[in-house]
Every structure is written in structure tokens, then in C-alpha cells.
Amino acid sequence: MNTFNTSGVSRENYELGQRLRVIRERSGISQRALAKKVGIPNSTISLIEAGKTNPSVGSLRKILDGIPVSLSEFFAFEPEPERQIFYASEELVEIGKGKVSLKQVGATLFGRAMMLLKETYEPGADTGRVMYGHEGEEGGIVVSGRIEITVGEERKILGPGDAYYFDSRLPHRFRQVGPEPCHLFSACTPPTF
């Protein structure tokens, strides 16, 4: 599974980020618009929402003022977990970019213990030479095509029907190999993305 994560994500940071994203989306404001409104880089808000950074109280307050919501309202807010059971293909949420398509099952992961992805790696797709790690465990099954997966010092090329499962804290990398796109299904628990 490709998470584009270069450092560990704690459960607390993840939940804070998900809470911010839900509140921001319910207010109808985009990350870019909020960033511009409060004078904080869009990338900072994106990192907070992904749980990859923990904002200072001052930074969080500045962001919340742009929504507007108070700190006490923010921490008292508990988003409702998504209750949908079945998802049509077009309802999967694209969270990848470039040559890597990551279609997430569910619009939000708040309150969930697992993340499910339908992944597509176009020819030449690579998560990058710098390997990454994050809290949790992940596994997947290749449906078609071939992918090279590196976990720590181990490297293997997987094809249709092959599977993987590892501790996500180990540095890892995914690289498509061969002439056709690679399609796989993966799961990560907890969803520290």
C-alpha cells in the first residue's frame, strides 16, 4: 500500500487531523481557501489533516478562527462515523496522485479501525527512493500486473495472486515493473494515513 508518509503518524495526530477535515468540509471551505484566509500554507493544513504533523495550540487556533469554531467546540466535536455499508465503484474516494491511483473505501476514516484501498500503479509508478514508514500493519493482494515491494532490506517482485503483509513501521517502497499497470487491493490497520 502506498501512503506517501515519510514519518510515523500517531493515533492522536490522525484523529485531530480527521476532526479538522470533517469540520472544515462541513463549513464548506476548501483547504486552499482556509489557508489563504488564515495566512497558513495549504501544505501545513494538508499535513495536519493527514495526521503527519501536530500543530501548536496557536496554529490550531488560527486555523479554527478561519472556519470559525472555538478550540473548546473543536475538541468537543465527535464526527459521526460513516455508516454506509456498500460502495459503488464511482463512490470510492481518490487519494492518490500522478501515476498512483489510491481509491479509498469510504469518504472518511474517522472512527474506523481499518483502511481499504483499490490501488493502481501505472507503468513507471514509484513511491520514491526514500522509503517511508508509519504506525500499523498492512497487507494486500495483487490482482494484475507486477509490483516490486521493498520492506526494510527485503525486496520481491509480486504478480497476480501474490500477497504481502508486514509491520508498516518498517521502511517500505512500492514500484511498478513490467509493461502493464499493476492493480492490487490493500488494507491498513489502524488507518494511519
C-alpha positions in Angstrom: 0.0 0.0 0.0 1.3 3.4 -0.8 0.8 6.1 1.8 3.3 8.8 0.8 4.1 9.0 4.5 7.7 9.9 5.5 7.3 9.7 9.2 5.2 7.9 11.8 1.6 9.0 12.4 0.3 8.7 15.9 -3.4 7.9 16.5 -3.8 11.2 18.3 -2.5 13.2 15.4 -4.6 11.2 13.0 -7.8 11.8 14.9 -7.1 15.5 15.3 -6.5 15.7 11.6 -9.7 13.8 10.8 -11.7 16.1 13.1 -10.3 19.2 11.4 -11.0 17.9 8.0 -14.7 17.0 8.9 -15.3 20.4 10.5 -13.7 22.2 7.6 -15.7 20.3 5.0 -18.9 20.8 6.9 -18.3 24.5 6.8 -17.9 24.3 3.0 -14.4 25.7 2.8 -11.6 24.1 0.9 -8.1 23.6 2.2 -6.8 26.3 -0.1 -9.4 28.8 0.8 -8.9 28.2 4.5 -5.1 28.5 4.1 -5.4 31.8 2.3 -7.9 33.1 4.8 -5.7 32.5 7.8 -2.3 33.0 6.2 -1.0 29.5 6.7 0.4 27.4 3.9 -2.0 25.0 2.3 0.6 22.2 2.7 0.5 22.8 6.5 -3.2 22.3 6.7 -2.9 19.2 4.5 -0.2 17.7 6.7 -2.3 18.4 9.8 -5.4 16.7 8.2 -3.3 13.7 7.2 -2.1 13.4 10.9 1.5 13.9 9.8 2.1 16.9 12.0 0.8 18.1 15.3 0.0 21.9 15.2 0.8 24.1 18.1 -2.2 25.5 20.0 -1.6 28.9 18.5 -1.5 27.5 14.9 -4.6 25.3 15.5 -6.5 28.3 17.0 -5.5 30.5 14.0 -6.8 27.8 11.6 -10.1 27.3 13.6 -10.7 31.1 13.6 -10.9 30.9 9.8 -13.8 28.3 9.9 -14.9 29.8 12.6 -15.0 27.4 15.5 -13.6 27.7 19.0 -11.0 25.4 20.5 -13.4 24.0 23.0 -16.0 23.4 20.3 -13.3 21.7 18.2 -12.3 19.3 20.9 -15.8 18.6 22.0 -16.9 17.7 18.4 -17.1 14.0 17.7 -17.8 13.3 14.0 -20.3 10.6 13.3 -18.6 7.5 11.9 -19.6 6.8 8.3 -22.4 4.3 8.3 -22.5 3.3 4.7 -22.0 -0.4 4.1 -21.8 -0.8 0.3 -19.9 1.4 -2.1 -20.3 1.6 -5.9 -17.0 1.9 -7.8 -17.6 5.6 -8.5 -18.1 6.3 -4.8 -14.5 5.3 -3.9 -12.5 8.4 -2.9 -9.3 9.1 -4.9 -6.5 10.0 -2.6 -3.5 9.2 -4.8 -1.8 11.4 -7.3 0.2 11.1 -10.5 0.8 7.6 -11.7 -0.5 6.1 -8.5 -4.3 5.8 -8.0 -5.4 5.0 -4.5 -9.2 4.6 -4.3 -10.3 4.6 -0.6 -13.4 2.8 0.6 -15.4 5.4 2.5 -15.2 9.2 2.4 -13.8 9.4 5.9 -11.8 7.1 8.1 -12.9 8.7 11.4 -14.0 6.0 13.8 -12.7 3.2 11.6 -10.1 0.6 12.6 -9.0 -0.2 9.0 -8.4 1.5 5.7 -9.2 -0.4 2.5 -7.7 0.7 -0.9 -8.1 -0.3 -4.5 -4.6 0.7 -5.9 -3.4 1.1 -9.5 0.2 1.7 -10.4 0.7 2.9 -13.9 3.9 1.9 -15.8 6.9 3.6 -14.1 5.0 4.5 -10.9 7.2 4.6 -7.8 6.5 5.8 -4.3 10.1 7.2 -4.3 13.6 6.2 -3.4 13.2 7.5 0.1 11.3 4.7 1.9 8.7 5.6 4.4 7.1 4.0 7.5 4.0 4.6 9.7 2.2 3.0 12.6 0.2 -0.1 11.8 0.2 -3.2 9.7 -0.7 -3.6 6.1 -1.3 -6.2 3.5 -2.6 -6.7 0.0 -3.1 -9.0 -2.9 -2.0 -8.3 -6.5 -4.8 -8.7 -9.0 -3.0 -8.0 -12.2 0.4 -6.6 -13.4 3.6 -6.7 -11.4 4.9 -4.6 -8.5 8.3 -4.6 -6.7 7.9 -4.1 -2.9 10.8 -3.3 -0.7 10.4 -3.7 3.1 13.5 -3.0 5.1 16.3 -5.0 3.5 13.9 -7.4 1.7 12.7 -6.9 -1.9 10.4 -9.0 -4.0 8.5 -8.7 -7.3 4.9 -9.8 -6.9 2.5 -10.8 -9.7 -1.2 -11.8 -9.9 -2.4 -13.8 -6.9 0.7 -12.9 -4.8 0.3 -11.2 -1.5 2.2 -9.3 1.2 1.7 -8.5 4.9 4.1 -6.5 7.1 4.6 -4.2 10.0 4.2 -0.7 8.5 6.8 0.8 10.8 9.4 -0.8 8.6 10.6 1.5 5.8 8.9 0.4 2.6 8.6 1.3 -1.1 6.3 0.3 -4.0 7.5 0.3 -7.6 5.5 -0.8 -10.7 7.5 -3.1 -13.0 6.6 -4.5 -16.4 4.6 -3.2 -19.4 1.1 -3.1 -17.9 -0.4 -1.3 -14.9 -0.5 -3.1 -11.6 -3.8 -3.4 -9.8 -4.0 -4.5 -6.2 -6.3 -4.4 -3.1 -4.8 -3.5 0.3 -5.7 -2.9 3.9 -4.0 -0.9 6.6 -4.9 -1.0 10.3 -5.1 1.3 12.1 -5.7 3.7 9.2 -2.7 5.9 10.0 -2.6 7.7 6.7 
